Amino acid sequence: MTATVYAVWVRQRWQWRATLDERTDAAYWQSQPGEDHPILWTGVSLSWGQAARWRDRLIRSGWTPPDRFPGGIDSEDEEQRRELTKRAAEAGIPEPKRSGIRLQIGTGMGKQPSLEQNEPDVRRLAAAIRGRSLFRDELLSLCAERGIDVSGERWRTLAQAAELRGWLAIRCGVEDEEPSTAPATEPGWKQRLLRAGRRHPDRQPSGAPPKLVCRRCGAGEDELRFAPCPSCGGLCAYCERCLGMGRSRMCEPLFEAGPVSGVDCGAGGGSGRVEPVRGAAADMTGLDECSPGGLTAAWGLSPAQAEASAAALRFLRKSEGAPSASRDFLIWAVTGAGKTEMVFPLLADERRRGGRTLVATPRKDVVLELLPRLKAAFPAETVIALYGGSEDRWADAGITLATTHQLLRFRSAFDLVILDEIDAFPYAGDPMLTYAAEKALAPVGRRILLSATPPRELEKQAARGKLPHAKVPVRYHRHPLPVPWLVRIPPLAKWVGGGRTGRLPRALKRLLDRSLAREAQVFVFVSEIRLVEPLAALLGQCYPDRSVSGTSSKDEERMEKVADFRKRRYDILVTTTILERGVTVPRTDVFVLDADASWFGEAALIQMAGRAGRSKDDPAGYVVFAAESVTRNQTGAVRQIRRMNRLARQSGFLLPIPRKGRGKE
C-alpha cells in the first residue's frame, strides 16, 4: 500500500504529514484560503507504516526545513538529507528507499480529484465510521453496506479527504506506543489490568526508543511477531494476540473516528448519532425515576432490584461528565437475581438523553438469549446484536448488544457501557478484552459492571469504598439461596470408567434418588471432559427408566442438548463448567462431583450452585458439593452464599415465612 511523507507550510511554519493519496492532499492545500501552502515532497513511495513512523520521527525530532525558502529548497543540501535519512532509518525504511529521499517543491501532480464533487461521499464515510476502529477491508465492507462508492482506489481519496478535515484519523495496526496509556486517575485495579494489556512508555529507560504496540488490542512487543512483507520490503510487525479478528500489522492503515458526539460532518453527512427515543418502554410519568418505588412501579422490579437500579441511576447522573476515576459502578447481584431487568432503567435513562448504549457479554449464546428480551423491553428502539457472523455488523443503533471480542472494532463509541459477567471466561483475566472495553467507551462515558462473583480485587475496592456499588443479595422471587451440602465420597476416577467399580457411592446415590423422586432435573458437574461420557453411561445404567445425557465444550450438539434439557427431555445432564452460567431450568438440583478439584474455584462453585432454586415455583432446590475432601474453595462458597442470605434477611428483602399453626417459623 503506497504512501508518502511531505512538509506543508501552515500558520507560518512547516508541518510534517503522511498521506495515502498525495493528489488529494495537493488539491486540499491549494483550495485553502488565506496564505499560500507550498508543499515539499520527500520523493519516495512507502508502505503506510513506514510513512507514518517516519512522519512521527520527524515531528518528534523537531527538525523542519528552513523557514520560508526565498529561492526554493536545495535538494542536494547535505544537512537536510542527513536529517531526513536518519529519521527514515529510525522508522525502519530500508537503504534502497532512503537513498532516493529528496525534498522537492510540489509540481506536476497530474489531474487532481474534485474536492467539491467528492464532498457528499466524504461526509457519508466520516459519519459511517464515527466511533469505529476499522482496517481497510472492514472499511470497504462498511462502505458497501452504506452504498458509498469506493471502487478502485477511490477509498483512498475519500479517507484522505476526511482525514485532512479532521473527521477521522489514519493510524497503523501496529505503531509506536503513545506517551500515556493509563491516566493516574484510574483506580488501581484498572491500571493493573491495562498494564497487562500494554506497557507504559513513561516507565521506559530515558532515551529508549518507543516500543511497539497493537493499536487494535493493546498487545505489547512480547505478543508481536515479524514476517516478510512485500509492502514494507522487509520485516513487518503483526499482532498475534488478536489474529482471530484479522491481521493487525504495522503497514496496514487503521481508520478511526472519535466520539460519536464529536465533530459535526455537516448537513447531509450525518453525525453517526442515534436520536433519543421519547416513547420509552416504561412510563415514568409522575414517578421519581431514581427512587426504588418508582422503578418498581414502572419496570416491575423486586425491592432489591429496584434499590440497586436506583443507586446506579443516581451514580450515573451524579458522575455525568466526571473524570474517569468515578466512571465505574458495580452491581454485585447473586445468581438468578435478574441482572438484565435491573439495567433496563439505566438503558432507558441514557437513551432519553440521546446517548448510545452497549451491553457486552463474554459469550455469543448469552447475546442471542438477551436479544429478544431487550427488543421486548424497548419496542421503539433499534436493538442490534454483534457477534461472529452477525448480520448487524455495520448497523447503528441506540442499544447495541455484543460479545466482548466485537468491541475491538469500536473506539470512543458508547456513552454507557454495561459489562455483564466480568468474572467469566473469556473476559476475565484477558487484558485484550479489558483494553477493548476501555477503548469502546466515550471519553466521558460511564460503565456498569455486573457480576455474581466479582474478582477479588473488585471486592476489595468495593469494601474500601473506592468502587461505588450496590449489592443484590436475593433472587427476584425473594427466597433464600440454596445452601450447598458438603458430602464426602471417593474421587470420581475411582468408580467411573474401564476397570473401576462401576457403582455409584451409596451417599451420592441416596441424594440422587431424593432429587429424582421429587421430579427435579439434575445437573451433574464434573471437573474433566474425559469423565463426562463414562459418568453419563453409568448413570444411565443405574437409572434405566430415566433419560441421561452428557455434554462439554467439545460436543458439537451442546446447544441442542441444553435446549432438550430445558424441555425436560433429559432427567440428568452431566457436564463441565461450560454450563456454570447462563442456563436456567425451572426445577433443578445441582451435584458438583470432585468439588475439591483445584480448578473449581470459589466463584465457579457459586456459579454452579446458582443453577438450583432459580424458579419461584421451586426456590429451594438442592445443591451438593461431593468430594473426597473439603477445601477452602468449598467452604468459601458456602460462606458467601450464607452471607448473602443473611444480608437479604437483614435488609427485609426475603418473603416472610408462613406460620404453620403454633409452630416455629
Solvent accessible surface area in square Angstrom, and as a share of the most:
residue,aa,sasa,rsa
1,M,40,0.18
2,T,81,0.47
3,A,7,0.05
4,T,10,0.06
5,V,0,0.00
6,Y,0,0.00
7,A,0,0.00
8,V,0,0.00
9,W,9,0.03
10,V,12,0.07
11,R,184,0.67
12,Q,129,0.57
13,R,136,0.50
14,W,6,0.02
15,Q,36,0.16
16,W,13,0.05
17,R,49,0.18
18,A,4,0.03
19,T,1,0.00
20,L,8,0.04
21,D,15,0.08
22,E,69,0.31
23,R,92,0.34
24,T,0,0.00
25,D,0,0.00
26,A,3,0.02
27,A,11,0.08
28,Y,31,0.12
29,W,23,0.08
30,Q,129,0.57
31,S,66,0.43
32,Q,55,0.25
33,P,116,0.73
34,G,78,0.75
35,E,60,0.27
36,D,101,0.52
37,H,30,0.13
38,P,27,0.17
39,I,13,0.07
40,L,0,0.00
41,W,21,0.07
42,T,0,0.00
43,G,46,0.44
44,V,16,0.09
45,S,66,0.43
46,L,3,0.02
47,S,0,0.00
48,W,3,0.01
49,G,0,0.00
50,Q,7,0.03
51,A,0,0.00
52,A,3,0.02
53,R,29,0.11
54,W,0,0.00
55,R,46,0.17
56,D,44,0.23
57,R,19,0.07
58,L,0,0.00
59,I,98,0.50
60,R,135,0.49
61,S,41,0.27
62,G,60,0.58
63,W,42,0.15
64,T,51,0.30
65,P,2,0.01
66,P,75,0.47
67,D,109,0.56
68,R,111,0.41
69,F,36,0.15
70,P,145,0.91
71,G,78,0.75
72,G,28,0.27
73,I,27,0.14
74,D,85,0.44
75,S,39,0.25
76,E,105,0.47
77,D,44,0.23
78,E,105,0.47
79,E,106,0.48
80,Q,14,0.06
81,R,56,0.21
82,R,149,0.54
83,E,34,0.15
84,L,1,0.01
85,T,31,0.18
86,K,107,0.45
87,R,41,0.15
88,A,0,0.00
89,A,47,0.37
90,E,72,0.32
91,A,2,0.01
92,G,49,0.48
93,I,1,0.01
94,P,40,0.25
95,E,98,0.44
96,P,106,0.66
97,K,58,0.25
98,R,54,0.20
99,S,57,0.36
100,G,36,0.35
101,I,0,0.00
102,R,63,0.23
103,L,5,0.02
104,Q,86,0.38
105,I,73,0.37
106,G,28,0.27
107,T,108,0.63
108,G,82,0.78
109,M,35,0.16
110,G,58,0.56
111,K,180,0.76
112,Q,51,0.23
113,P,24,0.15
114,S,54,0.35
115,L,30,0.15
116,E,151,0.68
117,Q,142,0.63
118,N,16,0.08
119,E,38,0.17
120,P,80,0.50
121,D,24,0.12
122,V,1,0.00
123,R,55,0.20
124,R,89,0.32
125,L,0,0.00
126,A,0,0.00
127,A,12,0.09
128,A,3,0.02
129,I,0,0.00
130,R,8,0.03
131,G,0,0.00
132,R,6,0.02
133,S,1,0.01
134,L,0,0.00
135,F,14,0.06
136,R,75,0.27
137,D,100,0.52
138,E,16,0.07
139,L,1,0.00
140,L,52,0.26
141,S,42,0.27
142,L,1,0.00
143,C,0,0.00
144,A,76,0.59
145,E,116,0.52
146,R,70,0.25
147,G,56,0.54
148,I,7,0.03
149,D,73,0.38
150,V,21,0.12
151,S,75,0.48
152,G,64,0.62
153,E,105,0.47
154,R,59,0.22
155,W,7,0.02
156,R,28,0.10
157,T,11,0.07
158,L,0,0.00
159,A,0,0.00
160,Q,0,0.00
161,A,2,0.02
162,A,0,0.00
163,E,36,0.16
164,L,16,0.08
165,R,62,0.23
166,G,49,0.47
167,W,27,0.09
168,L,10,0.05
169,A,41,0.31
170,I,9,0.05
171,R,57,0.21
172,C,2,0.01
173,G,0,0.00
174,V,0,0.00
175,E,19,0.08
176,D,13,0.07
177,E,13,0.06
178,E,70,0.31
179,P,113,0.71
180,S,76,0.49
181,T,11,0.07
182,A,10,0.08
183,P,66,0.41
184,A,100,0.77
185,T,76,0.44
186,E,10,0.05
187,P,23,0.15
188,G,31,0.30
189,W,23,0.08
190,K,1,0.01
191,Q,34,0.15
192,R,118,0.43
193,L,63,0.31
194,L,6,0.03
195,R,82,0.30
196,A,64,0.50
197,G,3,0.03
198,R,51,0.19
199,R,107,0.39
200,H,14,0.06
201,P,24,0.15
202,D,110,0.57
203,R,160,0.59
204,Q,33,0.15
205,P,99,0.62
206,S,121,0.78
207,G,84,0.81
208,A,37,0.29
209,P,101,0.63
210,P,38,0.24
211,K,67,0.28
212,L,17,0.08
213,V,13,0.08
214,C,0,0.00
215,R,28,0.10
216,R,2,0.01
217,C,0,0.00
218,G,0,0.00
219,A,0,0.00
220,G,7,0.07
221,E,74,0.33
222,D,89,0.46
223,E,53,0.24
224,L,9,0.05
225,R,92,0.34
226,F,113,0.47
227,A,29,0.22
228,P,116,0.73
229,C,8,0.05
230,P,132,0.83
231,S,30,0.19
232,C,7,0.04
233,G,56,0.54
234,G,35,0.33
235,L,122,0.61
236,C,5,0.03
237,A,0,0.00
238,Y,33,0.13
239,C,0,0.00
240,E,81,0.36
241,R,46,0.17
242,C,1,0.01
243,L,71,0.35
244,G,83,0.79
245,M,30,0.13
246,G,37,0.35
247,R,119,0.43
248,S,0,0.00
249,R,70,0.25
250,M,17,0.07
251,C,3,0.02
252,E,18,0.08
253,P,0,0.00
254,L,0,0.00
255,F,0,0.00
256,E,5,0.02
257,A,2,0.01
258,G,34,0.33
259,P,41,0.26
260,V,6,0.04
261,S,75,0.48
262,G,39,0.38
263,V,79,0.46
264,D,103,0.53
265,C,0,0.00
266,G,22,0.21
267,A,104,0.80
268,G,79,0.76
269,G,5,0.05
270,G,42,0.41
271,S,44,0.28
272,G,12,0.12
273,R,84,0.31
274,V,28,0.16
275,E,130,0.58
276,P,38,0.24
277,V,29,0.17
278,R,176,0.64
279,G,53,0.51
280,A,30,0.23
281,A,43,0.33
282,A,9,0.07
283,D,105,0.55
284,M,19,0.08
285,T,116,0.68
286,G,83,0.80
287,L,66,0.33
288,D,87,0.45
289,E,47,0.21
290,C,22,0.13
291,S,29,0.19
292,P,49,0.31
293,G,51,0.49
294,G,4,0.04
295,L,2,0.01
296,T,53,0.31
297,A,74,0.58
298,A,24,0.19
299,W,43,0.15
300,G,65,0.62
301,L,7,0.03
302,S,15,0.09
303,P,53,0.33
304,A,2,0.02
305,Q,9,0.04
306,A,0,0.00
307,E,89,0.40
308,A,1,0.01
309,S,0,0.00
310,A,0,0.00
311,A,23,0.18
312,A,0,0.00
313,L,3,0.01
314,R,122,0.45
315,F,22,0.09
316,L,1,0.00
317,R,96,0.35
318,K,181,0.77
319,S,6,0.04
320,E,98,0.44
321,G,49,0.47
322,A,25,0.20
323,P,95,0.60
324,S,20,0.13
325,A,49,0.38
326,S,38,0.24
327,R,20,0.07
328,D,4,0.02
329,F,8,0.03
330,L,0,0.00
331,I,0,0.00
332,W,16,0.06
333,A,0,0.00
334,V,7,0.04
335,T,10,0.06
336,G,14,0.13
337,A,1,0.01
338,G,18,0.18
339,K,38,0.16
340,T,22,0.13
341,E,55,0.25
342,M,0,0.00
343,V,4,0.03
344,F,20,0.08
345,P,3,0.02
346,L,0,0.00
347,L,0,0.00
348,A,2,0.02
349,D,4,0.02
350,E,8,0.03
351,R,3,0.01
352,R,55,0.20
353,R,92,0.33
354,G,3,0.03
355,G,3,0.03
356,R,5,0.02
357,T,0,0.00
358,L,0,0.00
359,V,7,0.04
360,A,0,0.00
361,T,0,0.00
362,P,7,0.04
363,R,43,0.16
364,K,96,0.41
365,D,53,0.27
366,V,11,0.07
367,V,0,0.00
368,L,77,0.38
369,E,73,0.33
370,L,10,0.05
371,L,33,0.17
372,P,78,0.49
373,R,86,0.31
374,L,3,0.01
375,K,101,0.43
376,A,80,0.62
377,A,16,0.13
378,F,6,0.03
379,P,103,0.65
380,A,63,0.49
381,E,24,0.11
382,T,74,0.43
383,V,11,0.06
384,I,9,0.05
385,A,2,0.01
386,L,8,0.04
387,Y,45,0.17
388,G,57,0.54
389,G,79,0.76
390,S,13,0.09
391,E,173,0.78
392,D,46,0.24
393,R,90,0.33
394,W,15,0.05
395,A,39,0.30
396,D,46,0.24
397,A,0,0.00
398,G,0,0.00
399,I,0,0.00
400,T,1,0.01
401,L,0,0.00
402,A,0,0.00
403,T,11,0.06
404,T,2,0.01
405,H,60,0.27
406,Q,18,0.08
407,L,0,0.00
408,L,0,0.00
409,R,31,0.11
410,F,7,0.03
411,R,44,0.16
412,S,19,0.12
413,A,1,0.01
414,F,0,0.00
415,D,27,0.14
416,L,0,0.00
417,V,0,0.00
418,I,0,0.00
419,L,5,0.02
420,D,18,0.09
421,E,19,0.09
422,I,11,0.06
423,D,22,0.11
424,A,2,0.01
425,F,171,0.71
426,P,24,0.15
427,Y,23,0.09
428,A,42,0.33
429,G,71,0.68
430,D,36,0.18
431,P,30,0.19
432,M,12,0.05
433,L,0,0.00
434,T,8,0.05
435,Y,8,0.03
436,A,0,0.00
437,A,2,0.02
438,E,31,0.14
439,K,13,0.06
440,A,0,0.00
441,L,7,0.04
442,A,6,0.05
443,P,83,0.52
444,V,87,0.50
445,G,1,0.01
446,R,6,0.02
447,R,6,0.02
448,I,0,0.00
449,L,5,0.03
450,L,4,0.02
451,S,0,0.00
452,A,7,0.05
453,T,7,0.04
454,P,6,0.03
455,P,52,0.33
456,R,136,0.50
457,E,54,0.24
458,L,6,0.03
459,E,33,0.15
460,K,92,0.39
461,Q,11,0.05
462,A,5,0.04
463,A,92,0.71
464,R,149,0.55
465,G,64,0.61
466,K,130,0.55
467,L,3,0.02
468,P,52,0.32
469,H,67,0.30
470,A,14,0.11
471,K,75,0.32
472,V,0,0.00
473,P,2,0.01
474,V,3,0.02
475,R,2,0.01
476,Y,97,0.37
477,H,13,0.06
478,R,62,0.23
479,H,58,0.26
480,P,58,0.37
481,L,16,0.08
482,P,17,0.11
483,V,47,0.27
484,P,8,0.05
485,W,122,0.43
486,L,72,0.36
487,V,25,0.14
488,R,164,0.60
489,I,10,0.05
490,P,64,0.40
491,P,33,0.21
492,L,1,0.00
493,A,35,0.27
494,K,120,0.51
495,W,8,0.03
496,V,6,0.04
497,G,38,0.37
498,G,78,0.75
499,G,86,0.83
500,R,130,0.47
501,T,79,0.46
502,G,35,0.34
503,R,172,0.63
504,L,15,0.08
505,P,21,0.13
506,R,205,0.75
507,A,26,0.20
508,L,2,0.01
509,K,71,0.30
510,R,145,0.53
511,L,15,0.07
512,L,2,0.01
513,D,57,0.29
514,R,64,0.23
515,S,0,0.00
516,L,6,0.03
517,A,80,0.62
518,R,53,0.19
519,E,95,0.43
520,A,3,0.03
521,Q,2,0.01
522,V,0,0.00
523,F,1,0.00
524,V,3,0.02
525,F,0,0.00
526,V,0,0.00
527,S,17,0.11
528,E,56,0.25
529,I,67,0.34
530,R,150,0.55
531,L,7,0.03
532,V,3,0.02
533,E,106,0.47
534,P,45,0.29
535,L,1,0.00
536,A,11,0.08
537,A,56,0.43
538,L,11,0.06
539,L,3,0.01
540,G,28,0.27
541,Q,134,0.59
542,C,40,0.24
543,Y,19,0.07
544,P,112,0.70
545,D,122,0.63
546,R,63,0.23
547,S,44,0.28
548,V,33,0.19
549,S,15,0.10
550,G,4,0.04
551,T,2,0.01
552,S,8,0.05
553,S,61,0.39
554,K,160,0.68
555,D,30,0.16
556,E,172,0.77
557,E,102,0.46
558,R,58,0.21
559,M,103,0.46
560,E,102,0.46
561,K,34,0.15
562,V,10,0.05
563,A,37,0.29
564,D,30,0.16
565,F,0,0.00
566,R,96,0.35
567,K,125,0.53
568,R,116,0.42
569,R,145,0.53
570,Y,43,0.16
571,D,30,0.16
572,I,0,0.00
573,L,0,0.00
574,V,0,0.00
575,T,0,0.00
576,T,14,0.08
577,T,50,0.29
578,I,57,0.29
579,L,11,0.06
580,E,21,0.09
581,R,17,0.06
582,G,28,0.26
583,V,8,0.05
584,T,63,0.36
585,V,1,0.01
586,P,81,0.51
587,R,84,0.31
588,T,0,0.00
589,D,0,0.00
590,V,0,0.00
591,F,0,0.00
592,V,0,0.00
593,L,3,0.01
594,D,20,0.10
595,A,0,0.00
596,D,41,0.21
597,A,16,0.13
598,S,94,0.61
599,W,153,0.54
600,F,1,0.00
601,G,25,0.24
602,E,34,0.15
603,A,40,0.31
604,A,17,0.13
605,L,0,0.00
606,I,14,0.07
607,Q,8,0.03
608,M,0,0.00
609,A,4,0.03
610,G,3,0.03
611,R,6,0.02
612,A,0,0.00
613,G,1,0.01
614,R,33,0.12
615,S,18,0.11
616,K,131,0.55
617,D,113,0.58
618,D,12,0.06
619,P,25,0.16
620,A,77,0.60
621,G,3,0.03
622,Y,66,0.25
623,V,1,0.00
624,V,0,0.00
625,F,1,0.00
626,A,0,0.00
627,A,3,0.02
628,E,92,0.41
629,S,48,0.31
630,V,57,0.33
631,T,38,0.22
632,R,210,0.77
633,N,48,0.24
634,Q,1,0.01
635,T,49,0.28
636,G,2,0.02
637,A,0,0.00
638,V,11,0.06
639,R,129,0.47
640,Q,12,0.05
641,I,9,0.05
642,R,135,0.49
643,R,101,0.37
644,M,10,0.04
645,N,11,0.06
646,R,119,0.43
647,L,59,0.29
648,A,0,0.00
649,R,140,0.51
650,Q,133,0.59
651,S,52,0.34
652,G,51,0.49
653,F,16,0.07
654,L,28,0.14
655,L,73,0.36
656,P,117,0.74
657,I,109,0.55
658,P,104,0.66
659,R,169,0.62
660,K,166,0.70
661,G,73,0.70
662,R,245,0.89
663,G,42,0.40
664,K,193,0.82
665,E,118,0.53
